[in-house]
Amino acid sequence: MAALDLFGRRWTLRILWELRDQALGFRPLQQRCDGMSSSVLQQRLTELQETRLVERDTEDGYRLTPLGKEACHELRGLHRWSERWAAELDRARPDGSRSEP
């Protein structure tokens, strides 16, 4: 339940997603997160560091820890499922227009 609580917080999954392939500094990460306020980003990064999913590197900025990488790996399965779900919803719409779940 603690993981679901953490992942359910606004912007948490987006931060993990943006860090999945590379470390990012604060400003580049904020830019990739479409308008997230500095204070919210700082709060989420602090939470993710406290839960050992993200760490700060003085050279590269923020990056996933091994646990964070493992979490992202598991979340990719949910991403694949969501793509199948969206395709199923598209097939079910009579006008063929896309409905975002």
Buried (B, 14 or more C-beta within 10 A) or exposed (E): EEEEEBBEBEBBBBBBBBBBEEBBBBEBBBEBBEEBEEEBBEEBBEBBBEBEBBBEEEEEBBBBBEEBBEBBEEBEEEEEEEEEEBEEEEEEEEEEEEEEE
